[in-house]
Amino acid sequence: MTKQSQLLFETALNHIPGGVNSPVRAFRAVGGSPFFVSEAKGSRIRDVDGNERIDYVGTWGPAILGHAPETVVSAIRSAAERGTSFGIPHPQEVEMARLLCDRLPSVQKVRMCNSGTEATMSAVRLARGFTQRDKIVKFAGCYHGHVDSLLVKAGSGALTFGQPDSAGVPKAFTQHTIVLPFNDPEAVDSAFEANPGQIAGVILEPVPANAGLYLPQPGFLEHLRDITTQHESLLIFDEVMTGFRLGFGGYQEQFGIRPDLSCFGKIIGGGLPVGAFGGRSEIMDCLAPEGEVYQAGTLSGNPLAIAAGLAALNALADGSCYQKLESKGQQMEQGLKKAIRDAGQAVQVHRIGSMFCLFFTDRPISNLADAMTTDRDKYARFFHGMLSNGVFLAPSPFETHFLSTAHSDQDVQLTIAAAQQAMKEL
């Protein structure tokens, strides 16, 4: 770590727990200390000591247009001149709601909130209120934010620190949470058989991306759709990460599976704090003030976040950028595989669209147990090798990397070259 970052981190440790405001940023999973960013533009980030790097964290997903795209910055600037917060309705939040409902066949009504965590928390509460049932099924490795009832065998930072269950969460809060292995339809069947008439809903990331990245096996999501319908439970897709990242309607539009409730965030805020959840009208109308399920937020529908999100979504609307991202993703996947395997190392490079990750293992990965076989030490050394060669990857083997429209073909080639050099050093 360079001088100014070191000084800042030492100061931060005195005033912020662990020196960071979100655990994975502390670099504990890869060793060393974090650098501090002074600015970001396009595909690059620059630290306080002037070092520039190609960035594949992309603020953990929102930066699909790259950092500080002019269309988004201009929209924020214009919105700020009209007021930074109202606490009462404004026209742009209606425009956002209409856009989401128009583009997502499963969503007839939507409620804005301030984060993905708020969205999943609210969706679970709504599912319980609508069905008048208590139990929720989730899958090991799927991270749905730091919601008490869902922070059980979660992914993301919890895995990074080897503590899937958080202290401070009473057992009573999770007694109605059933945790199953992903891609295991028989386990799902057993859970429904063992809890007849008790399961309010099944929540999952359709593409788990917080325990590394792995894909649903053919037929698994369809099975979830069928069994939840059969048992009058709700199917909840957490598309906070995949929504508008894999296509303009998220995973559900691309693969034709219609959940009962969906959660969104990240891209729909253009890089500002945002969340949303939506679904069928009969379910959403259970929310206050129409129904008895309470949910509220002072900054929900914040005009800056809505303006930034609309600008980002409008830039993505014609769909052409997704074709470009797929092409870059293919180049990255093939290049990283070759660079690592040519060095005699086993690796699984998982990718869907502009999302990708690396598992340093020779076994296939389809669930959390498989993901845990990755060689964490090898990833840590690879991470630092890439960092020293001008590329910033996620500082954890259990996170996903993101391409943006700002990444050029040259960026991809430089990244592959950096991987070749990092493997020599490793």
C-alpha positions as CSV (number, residue, x, y, z in Angstrom):
1,M,0.0,0.0,0.0
2,T,1.3,3.4,-0.9
3,K,2.0,6.3,1.5
4,Q,-1.2,8.3,1.4
5,S,-3.4,5.3,1.5
6,Q,-1.4,3.9,4.4
7,L,-1.9,7.2,6.4
8,L,-5.6,7.3,5.5
9,F,-6.1,3.7,6.6
10,E,-4.3,4.2,9.9
11,T,-6.6,7.2,10.6
12,A,-9.7,5.3,9.5
13,L,-8.9,2.5,11.9
14,N,-9.2,5.0,14.7
15,H,-12.6,6.1,13.7
16,I,-14.3,3.4,11.6
17,P,-14.6,-0.3,12.7
18,G,-11.9,-2.1,10.7
19,G,-11.2,1.1,8.9
20,V,-13.9,0.4,6.3
21,N,-17.7,0.9,5.9
22,S,-18.3,-2.6,4.3
23,P,-16.2,-5.6,5.4
24,V,-14.9,-6.9,2.1
25,R,-13.2,-3.5,1.5
26,A,-10.7,-4.3,4.3
27,F,-8.7,-6.8,2.1
28,R,-8.7,-9.3,4.9
29,A,-9.5,-12.1,2.4
30,V,-6.5,-11.4,0.3
31,G,-4.1,-9.9,2.8
32,G,-2.6,-6.4,2.9
33,S,-4.4,-3.2,3.4
34,P,-6.8,-1.3,1.0
35,F,-5.9,1.6,-1.2
36,F,-8.0,4.7,-1.1
37,V,-9.7,6.0,-4.3
38,S,-9.5,9.7,-5.2
39,E,-11.4,9.5,-8.5
40,A,-12.9,7.1,-11.0
41,K,-13.7,7.6,-14.7
42,G,-14.7,5.1,-17.3
43,S,-13.0,1.8,-16.8
44,R,-10.3,3.2,-14.5
45,I,-9.8,4.1,-10.9
46,R,-7.1,6.3,-9.5
47,D,-5.9,6.2,-5.9
48,V,-4.8,9.0,-3.6
49,D,-1.1,8.4,-4.6
50,G,-1.9,8.7,-8.3
51,N,-1.8,5.0,-9.2
52,E,-4.3,4.2,-12.0
53,R,-5.8,0.7,-12.4
54,I,-8.4,-1.0,-14.7
55,D,-11.3,-1.7,-12.4
56,Y,-13.5,-4.9,-12.5
57,V,-15.3,-4.2,-9.2
58,G,-17.4,-1.5,-10.7
59,T,-18.8,-0.5,-7.3
60,W,-19.9,-4.1,-7.0
61,G,-22.2,-4.0,-10.1
62,P,-23.9,-0.6,-10.6
63,A,-21.2,0.8,-12.9
64,I,-22.4,-0.9,-16.1
65,L,-21.7,2.3,-18.1
66,G,-18.4,2.7,-16.4
67,H,-17.5,5.3,-13.7
68,A,-19.0,8.8,-13.9
69,P,-20.7,8.5,-17.3
70,E,-21.6,12.0,-18.5
71,T,-25.3,11.1,-19.1
72,V,-25.7,10.1,-15.4
73,V,-23.6,12.9,-14.0
74,S,-25.6,15.4,-16.0
75,A,-28.9,13.9,-14.8
76,I,-27.7,14.1,-11.2
77,R,-26.5,17.7,-11.6
78,S,-29.8,18.8,-13.1
79,A,-31.9,17.0,-10.4
80,A,-29.8,18.4,-7.6
81,E,-30.5,21.9,-8.8
82,R,-34.2,21.2,-8.3
83,G,-33.8,19.7,-4.8
84,T,-31.9,16.9,-3.2
85,S,-34.8,15.3,-1.3
86,F,-38.5,16.0,-1.0
87,G,-40.1,13.4,1.2
88,I,-43.2,13.7,-0.9
89,P,-44.1,12.3,-4.4
90,H,-42.4,13.6,-7.5
91,P,-43.0,12.9,-11.2
92,Q,-39.7,11.0,-11.9
93,E,-40.5,8.2,-9.4
94,V,-43.7,7.6,-11.3
95,E,-41.6,7.4,-14.5
96,M,-39.3,4.9,-12.9
97,A,-42.1,2.8,-11.7
98,R,-43.8,2.8,-15.1
99,L,-40.5,1.9,-16.8
100,L,-39.9,-1.1,-14.4
101,C,-43.5,-2.3,-14.8
102,D,-43.3,-2.0,-18.6
103,R,-40.0,-3.9,-18.9
104,L,-40.6,-6.6,-16.3
105,P,-43.6,-8.9,-17.2
106,S,-43.7,-10.2,-13.6
107,V,-44.0,-6.7,-12.1
108,Q,-47.3,-4.9,-12.1
109,K,-46.6,-2.6,-9.2
110,V,-43.3,-1.6,-7.6
111,R,-42.2,0.2,-4.4
112,M,-38.9,2.1,-4.3
113,C,-36.6,1.9,-1.3
114,N,-32.9,2.7,-0.5
115,S,-30.9,-0.5,-0.9
116,G,-30.9,-4.1,-1.9
117,T,-31.1,-5.1,1.7
118,E,-34.2,-3.1,2.2
119,A,-35.7,-4.6,-0.9
120,T,-35.2,-8.2,0.1
121,M,-36.2,-7.5,3.7
122,S,-39.5,-5.9,2.5
123,A,-40.2,-8.6,0.0
124,V,-39.9,-11.3,2.6
125,R,-42.1,-9.4,5.0
126,L,-44.6,-8.9,2.2
127,A,-44.5,-12.6,1.3
128,R,-45.3,-13.6,4.9
129,G,-48.1,-11.0,5.1
130,F,-49.7,-12.1,1.8
131,T,-49.6,-15.8,2.5
132,Q,-50.1,-15.6,6.3
133,R,-47.2,-18.1,6.6
134,D,-43.9,-17.8,8.5
135,K,-41.3,-20.0,6.8
136,I,-38.9,-18.8,4.1
137,V,-36.6,-21.0,2.0
138,K,-33.3,-19.6,1.0
139,F,-30.2,-21.2,-0.5
140,A,-26.7,-21.6,1.0
141,G,-24.4,-19.0,-0.5
142,C,-27.1,-16.7,-1.7
143,Y,-26.6,-13.3,-0.1
144,H,-29.7,-11.1,0.3
145,G,-28.1,-8.2,2.3
146,H,-27.7,-8.1,6.0
147,V,-31.3,-8.9,6.8
148,D,-31.5,-10.8,10.2
149,S,-33.7,-13.6,9.0
150,L,-31.7,-14.2,5.8
151,L,-28.1,-13.9,7.2
152,V,-27.9,-17.7,7.5
153,K,-25.2,-19.4,5.4
154,A,-25.0,-16.3,3.3
155,G,-22.4,-15.4,0.8
156,S,-20.5,-12.2,0.2
157,G,-18.6,-10.7,3.2
158,A,-19.9,-13.4,5.6
159,L,-18.1,-16.1,3.6
160,T,-15.0,-14.0,3.3
161,F,-14.6,-13.9,7.0
162,G,-15.6,-17.6,7.5
163,Q,-18.7,-16.6,9.5
164,P,-21.8,-17.3,7.5
165,D,-23.9,-16.5,10.6
166,S,-23.6,-13.1,12.2
167,A,-23.4,-12.4,15.9
168,G,-26.2,-10.3,17.1
169,V,-28.9,-12.3,15.3
170,P,-31.1,-14.1,17.8
171,K,-31.8,-17.7,16.9
172,A,-35.5,-16.9,17.1
173,F,-35.1,-14.6,14.1
174,T,-33.9,-17.4,11.9
175,Q,-36.0,-20.3,13.2
176,H,-38.4,-19.9,10.3
177,T,-35.6,-19.8,7.7
178,I,-34.9,-23.1,5.9
179,V,-31.5,-23.2,4.2
180,L,-31.0,-25.6,1.2
181,P,-28.2,-26.4,-1.2
182,F,-28.5,-24.5,-4.5
183,N,-29.2,-26.7,-7.6
184,D,-30.8,-29.4,-5.5
185,P,-34.5,-29.9,-6.5
186,E,-34.8,-33.0,-4.3
187,A,-33.9,-30.9,-1.2
188,V,-36.6,-28.4,-2.2
189,D,-39.2,-31.2,-2.5
190,S,-38.2,-32.5,0.9
191,A,-38.5,-29.1,2.5
192,F,-42.1,-28.6,1.2
193,E,-43.1,-32.1,2.2
194,A,-41.7,-31.5,5.8
195,N,-43.5,-28.1,6.1
196,P,-46.9,-28.5,4.5
197,G,-48.8,-25.2,4.3
198,Q,-46.1,-23.3,6.2
199,I,-43.7,-21.9,3.5
200,A,-44.4,-18.3,2.6
201,G,-41.9,-18.1,-0.1
202,V,-38.6,-19.2,-1.7
203,I,-36.0,-16.4,-2.2
204,L,-32.9,-16.8,-4.3
205,E,-30.4,-15.1,-6.6
206,P,-31.3,-16.7,-9.9
207,V,-27.6,-16.5,-10.6
208,P,-25.8,-16.7,-7.2
209,A,-23.0,-14.1,-7.4
210,N,-22.0,-13.6,-3.8
211,A,-20.2,-16.9,-3.2
212,G,-18.3,-16.6,-6.4
213,L,-20.5,-16.9,-9.5
214,Y,-22.3,-20.2,-10.4
215,L,-25.2,-20.9,-12.6
216,P,-28.5,-22.6,-12.1
217,Q,-28.6,-26.1,-13.7
218,P,-31.1,-26.7,-16.4
219,G,-34.6,-27.1,-15.0
220,F,-33.8,-26.0,-11.5
221,L,-35.5,-22.6,-11.6
222,E,-38.4,-24.1,-13.5
223,H,-38.8,-26.6,-10.7
224,L,-38.9,-23.8,-8.2
225,R,-41.6,-22.0,-10.2
226,D,-43.7,-25.2,-10.4
227,I,-43.4,-26.2,-6.7
228,T,-44.1,-22.8,-5.3
229,T,-47.2,-22.5,-7.5
230,Q,-48.3,-26.0,-6.5
231,H,-48.0,-25.1,-2.8
232,E,-49.3,-21.5,-3.1
233,S,-46.0,-20.1,-1.9
234,L,-44.3,-17.1,-3.5
235,L,-41.2,-17.3,-5.7
236,I,-38.9,-14.3,-5.0
237,F,-36.0,-13.4,-7.3
238,D,-33.3,-11.3,-5.8
239,E,-32.1,-9.5,-9.0
240,V,-30.3,-6.7,-7.1
241,M,-27.2,-7.8,-9.0
242,T,-28.5,-9.3,-12.2
243,G,-31.4,-6.9,-12.8
244,F,-30.6,-4.8,-16.0
245,R,-27.1,-6.3,-15.9
246,L,-27.8,-9.5,-17.9
247,G,-30.4,-7.8,-20.1
248,F,-32.8,-5.0,-20.0
249,G,-35.3,-7.1,-18.0
250,G,-32.8,-9.0,-15.9
251,Y,-32.4,-12.7,-15.7
252,Q,-36.2,-13.3,-15.6
253,E,-36.8,-11.7,-19.0
254,Q,-33.8,-13.3,-20.7
255,F,-34.7,-16.8,-19.5
256,G,-38.5,-16.5,-19.4
257,I,-39.2,-17.4,-15.8
258,R,-41.7,-15.2,-14.0
259,P,-41.4,-14.9,-10.2
260,D,-44.1,-13.6,-7.9
261,L,-41.8,-10.9,-6.4
262,S,-38.6,-9.4,-7.6
263,C,-35.9,-7.3,-5.9
264,F,-33.7,-4.7,-7.6
265,G,-31.0,-2.3,-6.8
266,K,-27.5,-1.2,-8.1
267,I,-28.0,-0.4,-11.8
268,I,-31.5,1.1,-11.3
269,G,-29.8,3.8,-9.2
270,G,-27.1,4.7,-11.6
271,G,-24.5,4.3,-8.8
272,L,-26.5,6.1,-6.1
273,P,-28.1,4.2,-3.2
274,V,-31.4,2.6,-4.3
275,G,-33.6,-0.4,-4.0
276,A,-36.9,-1.6,-5.3
277,F,-39.2,-4.6,-5.1
278,G,-42.3,-5.4,-7.1
279,G,-44.7,-8.1,-8.3
280,R,-48.3,-8.9,-9.0
281,S,-50.8,-6.2,-8.0
282,E,-52.7,-8.4,-5.6
283,I,-49.5,-9.0,-3.6
284,M,-48.2,-5.4,-3.8
285,D,-51.5,-4.0,-2.7
286,C,-51.0,-5.7,0.7
287,L,-48.5,-2.9,1.4
288,A,-49.5,0.1,3.5
289,P,-51.3,2.4,2.9
290,E,-53.5,-0.1,0.9
291,G,-52.9,-3.1,3.1
292,E,-51.6,-4.2,6.5
293,V,-47.9,-4.9,5.6
294,Y,-45.9,-1.9,6.7
295,Q,-42.9,-0.6,4.8
296,A,-41.6,3.0,4.6
297,G,-38.5,5.1,4.0
298,T,-37.7,8.8,4.3
299,L,-35.4,8.8,1.3
300,S,-37.3,6.2,-0.8
301,G,-37.7,7.5,-4.4
302,N,-34.9,10.1,-3.7
303,P,-34.8,12.4,-6.7
304,L,-31.1,12.2,-7.2
305,A,-31.1,8.4,-7.2
306,I,-34.1,8.2,-9.5
307,A,-32.6,10.7,-12.0
308,A,-29.4,8.8,-12.1
309,G,-31.2,5.5,-12.5
310,L,-33.4,6.7,-15.3
311,A,-30.4,8.1,-17.1
312,A,-28.6,4.7,-16.8
313,L,-31.6,2.7,-17.9
314,N,-32.3,5.0,-20.9
315,A,-28.7,4.5,-22.0
316,L,-29.2,0.7,-21.9
317,A,-32.7,0.6,-23.4
318,D,-31.9,-0.2,-27.0
319,G,-30.1,-3.4,-26.0
320,S,-27.0,-2.9,-28.1
321,C,-24.7,-2.5,-25.2
322,Y,-25.5,-6.0,-24.0
323,Q,-24.2,-7.5,-27.2
324,K,-21.0,-5.6,-26.8
325,L,-20.7,-6.7,-23.2
326,E,-21.2,-10.3,-24.2
327,S,-18.4,-10.0,-26.8
328,K,-16.0,-8.5,-24.2
329,G,-17.1,-11.2,-21.7
330,Q,-16.2,-14.0,-24.1
331,Q,-12.8,-12.4,-24.7
332,M,-12.1,-12.1,-21.0
333,E,-13.3,-15.6,-20.2
334,Q,-11.2,-17.3,-22.9
335,G,-8.1,-15.1,-22.2
336,L,-8.1,-15.7,-18.4
337,K,-8.6,-19.4,-18.9
338,K,-5.7,-19.6,-21.3
339,A,-3.4,-17.4,-19.2
340,I,-3.9,-19.4,-16.0
341,R,-4.1,-22.9,-17.5
342,D,-1.0,-22.3,-19.7
343,A,0.8,-21.7,-16.4
344,G,-0.2,-25.2,-15.3
345,Q,-2.8,-24.1,-12.8
346,A,-6.4,-25.5,-12.5
347,V,-9.1,-22.8,-12.8
348,Q,-12.8,-22.6,-13.4
349,V,-13.7,-19.3,-15.1
350,H,-17.5,-18.8,-14.7
351,R,-19.2,-16.1,-16.7
352,I,-22.7,-15.0,-17.7
353,G,-22.9,-11.8,-19.8
354,S,-20.7,-9.1,-18.2
355,M,-20.3,-11.0,-14.9
356,F,-17.4,-13.3,-14.3
357,C,-15.3,-15.0,-11.5
358,L,-12.4,-17.3,-11.0
359,F,-12.3,-20.5,-8.9
360,F,-8.8,-21.9,-8.4
361,T,-9.9,-25.6,-8.4
362,D,-10.2,-28.5,-10.9
363,R,-13.7,-29.5,-9.9
364,P,-17.0,-28.2,-11.3
365,I,-18.8,-25.5,-9.3
366,S,-22.6,-25.6,-8.9
367,N,-23.3,-24.7,-5.3
368,L,-21.7,-23.3,-2.1
369,A,-20.0,-26.5,-1.1
370,D,-18.3,-26.7,-4.5
371,A,-17.3,-23.0,-4.3
372,M,-15.6,-23.5,-1.0
373,T,-13.1,-25.8,-2.6
374,T,-11.4,-22.9,-4.4
375,D,-7.8,-22.3,-3.3
376,R,-8.1,-19.0,-1.4
377,D,-4.4,-18.5,-1.0
378,K,-3.8,-18.9,-4.7
379,Y,-6.5,-16.3,-5.4
380,A,-5.0,-13.9,-2.9
381,R,-1.6,-14.2,-4.6
382,F,-3.2,-13.8,-8.0
383,F,-5.1,-10.7,-6.8
384,H,-1.9,-9.0,-5.7
385,G,-0.2,-10.0,-8.8
386,M,-2.9,-8.4,-10.9
387,L,-3.0,-5.3,-8.6
388,S,0.8,-4.8,-9.1
389,N,0.2,-5.0,-12.9
390,G,-2.5,-2.4,-13.0
391,V,-5.7,-4.4,-12.6
392,F,-8.1,-4.2,-9.7
393,L,-10.1,-7.4,-9.1
394,A,-12.5,-8.1,-6.2
395,P,-10.5,-8.4,-2.9
396,S,-12.2,-11.8,-2.1
397,P,-12.4,-15.1,-3.9
398,F,-16.1,-15.2,-3.2
399,E,-17.1,-12.1,-5.2
400,T,-18.0,-11.5,-8.8
401,H,-16.2,-9.2,-11.3
402,F,-18.0,-6.8,-13.6
403,L,-17.4,-5.5,-17.1
404,S,-18.8,-2.2,-18.3
405,T,-19.4,-0.5,-21.6
406,A,-16.4,1.7,-20.8
407,H,-14.0,-1.3,-20.9
408,S,-12.3,-1.2,-24.2
409,D,-10.8,-4.1,-26.2
410,Q,-7.5,-2.8,-25.2
411,D,-8.5,-2.9,-21.5
412,V,-9.4,-6.6,-21.9
413,Q,-6.1,-7.4,-23.7
414,L,-4.1,-5.5,-21.0
415,T,-6.0,-7.5,-18.3
416,I,-5.1,-10.8,-20.0
417,A,-1.5,-9.8,-20.3
418,A,-1.5,-8.8,-16.6
419,A,-2.9,-12.3,-15.8
420,Q,-0.1,-13.9,-17.8
421,Q,2.5,-11.9,-15.8
422,A,0.7,-12.5,-12.5
423,M,0.8,-16.3,-13.1
424,K,4.6,-16.1,-13.7
425,E,5.0,-14.3,-10.4
426,L,2.6,-16.7,-8.7
